Amino acid sequence: RYGGEEFTVLLARTDRDGALQTAERIRSVIAEEPVAFEGIAIPVTVSIGVAMATPFSAETTDNLLAEADERLYQAKRTGRNRVQA
């Protein structure tokens, strides 16, 4: 858990396509399974921002998190329940 309702997933040895596929799989699984609360099925969606860094790059943790956060908010602004890279 990174923030109030924000989570971080670190994928080692994963290229951009793999990260996007994983993010999309997470998004679709969450959207397919409503949350049951007091007998009511509540639909849940997720917006995901994807950022990448390679080992030994000049990218700092703060920069990488800022990039992922910006992409998350892009996903929210453009319709929610989506992956933005």
HELIX and SHEET records of a PDB file:
HELIX    1   1 ARG A   16  GLU A   32  1                                  17    
HELIX    2   2 THR A   61  ARG A   77  1                                  17    
SHEET    1   A 2 VAL A  35  PHE A  37  0                                        
SHEET    2   A 2 ILE A  40  ILE A  42 -1                                        
SHEET    1   B 2 ILE A  48  GLY A  49  0                                        
SHEET    2   B 2 VAL A  83  GLN A  84  1                                        
END                                                                             
